[in-house]
């Protein structure tokens, strides 16, 4: 069902033009990559990666650990899956920031949002590459890779919570102002922004607390026992993985549901969700201006 919905969305985006096509295609491609990488990790048998799904501290090219490459690949698949997932929200935030800059700072020069997005994600990719080479050159074990990844995800999660909250408030202000000026209802767009904000903040708050707890516990065990073998027991690891992947599955499903659903406005002005397919026609009441730096305001809301 998830892949079918994504394929429909990607096919529909081909009929659009300009920057709108770019952001829509990038958005659903990132969702597809996230789902694919997570599925790949779950579907690959343990015998191809490592004997147990619980991680173990092994060094690269160690003769005592013949499965070190499998452990390394397992962590890389997990890391890039998380990177793709976080990139979905980074893409939304970059385009929100670009549109808000047009309204709140009209005199300032605007950079191309897709270039900004590539720069941010490129930085995260560089961190992953440095982490991988540090392991391969013997700077630390797979435990060090896991600790660094958890720390980076915790920092990015906190930043996303702050940015989503700030941009969401400003975006709703812009929409209500545009609606008042043009004497049209913007309740459906505001409702969509609210749902994206609630789900995004719930996910990233949960993820930030989870990764901070995880990284802090790793450091505690390392300082206390000199290793983290006790932490990587089934009980601790099961709880961590369950919370992590349930939250990821929930946010992907919720995002697709929110963006697919149509939030209509009743006669008394109350926004409701009728569960129907998203149609661009409901946004035609708000004038849009598209320039070379980004898509229209309605595209950034509907993605």
C-alpha positions, 0 to 999 in steps of 0.5 A: 500500500505504501509503495503503491501510494508513492508510485501514484504520487511520483507519476502525478508529479511528472505532469507538473512543471518547474520547481514544483516538479522538483520538490514533489519528486524529491519529497516522494523519492526520499520517502521511497528510499527510506522505506526501501532501506528500512525494508532492506535491513529487515529482509537481509538474513542475519547470516549475511550481515552479523550473527545477531541483530544486536550489535557487537563492538568489532574493529575493522579488518580484525582477524578475531571478528570475521563478521566485521564487514557485515556489522559495518554494512548493517550500520551503514544501511541503518544510518543512510535510512535515518538520513533519508527519513530526516531529509524528508523534513529538512526538505519541507523546512528548507522550502518553508524558510524560503517562502517565509523569507519572501514574505517577512524579508522581501528585500533580501536576496533569496538563495535557491532552496534546493541548493540549500537542501543539498548543502545541508544533506551533503553535510550530513552525508560527509559526516557519515562518510567520515564516520565510516572511514574512521571505523575502516582506519581503526579509529574506533569500533562499530560501537563508536559508529553507533555512538556518533550516529546517535549523537548526530540524530539527537542534535538534528532532531532538536533542531527540527523541533525548534524549526518546525515550531517557528516556521509553522507559526509564521506560515499560519500567520502568512496563510491567514493574512493572505486569506484575509487580503483575498477574502478566501478561506485558508482553513484547509491549508492551515489545518494541514500545517497544524497536522504536519507540525503536530506529527513532526514535533511528536516524532522528533521530540520522541527521537531526540529523547530516545537518541539522547538516552541511547548515547548517554547510556552508551557513555555511562556503560563505557565509563563504568565497565570499559565496554558496552556489551551489557547495554547491547543485550536483547532487553535494552536493544529490543526496547530501543529498536521497537521505539525507533522503528515504530515511530518511523513507521508511524510518521511515514504513514501519518505524513502520507495520510495528511498529504493525501487527505483533503481538509475541507471547510464546512459552512460554519468555517470548521476544517474537517478531514474527509479522507479524500484524495488530495487535489490541487484544485482546492488551493486555487483560491490563493494566488500563487507566484512562482519564481526561479528560487522555489515552488508556489506557496501551495505546493510547499504546503501540499508537497 
